[in-house]
């Protein structure tokens, strides 16, 4: 009698465990759950790629500055080149230039009397 009760209880427990596992797996395989999982994975991957790209850009910038310093030392360039002086414009304007000539305006209204 106790053997039968033991095996019956064991069978019920195994059935409950298996049913629970199957239901969890079915919930994971619904389209909404799969879409949410894929979106989360895509966000994680994007963040990882962004972090790597930022690190790569910083490394490139540091190496570029180091290489520029090496080239400046090799070429003997230690000062930045001077910028040319700003242009000076004349104080007297030429009123005969095309930008001051007024162009006649025409009315394109067909209802206007001519």
Beta strands, then each sheet from edge to edge (+ up, - down):
end
